[in-house]
Amino acid sequence: MNLVIIALAPVIIIALFIYIRDKYEREPFPWLLTALLAGCLITIPILFIEDWLSVPLNFISGYSAVGWNAFIVAAFTEETFKFTALYIIFWRNEQFNEKFDGIVYACFISLGFASVENVLYVADGGMNVGFIRAFTAVPAHALFGVMMGYHFGIARFYRTEKAKRLFLAVAVPILLHGIYDFILMSGHPYLLFFFLPYLVFLWIFGFRKIRDLSNRSIFKWISGNNR
């Protein structure tokens, strides 16, 4: 039970933070739970596809294998499924009525996925793994969700940018996720030296995106209440 609490605590804390940041028109709990559940459920097909995509690893080695594993097996598969769930459930959802909602729903889908992944890792590795992932992998998944939701929200409300922003909504998280995994999977001391700075970069980059769309929501809320 303690391991489950350790695994889920960072997910709950980050989810609450994102919910609180949505200051002016918070999303209904049923849809937030839907996003979390969708993130949990996509782990099932992801496991099968990642297993299938891992077959080439039997024929390559070195940094080629690390790159394939990081960018294709993990990042491409996971972020593509998150994006697909986000698009199918929320693109035409009437609750998705401001740009910041893209960040909210993308983060909750990412956190749903992270919760299942974290429980599996913590159950296998114990409390130490749980503490480490609470400050690394779980926030990273949320920040990948921020990047996805940022571009997704702009795509939804700026139709002239729709194609470009939808592409960025999946491409940017894949790139950032792939770099994250490549650093860790490489095991190279020089690359590992940059791991913490890279995490700091993700935090700064992510908070800027949150602040940007949050500020745009303020202007929409003010203009809507002054009509």
Summary of the structure (lengths in Angstrom):
residues: 227
radius of gyration: 17.7
end to end distance: 52.0
largest distance: 64.1
contacts: 774
relative contact order: 0.15
helix: 87%
strand: 0%
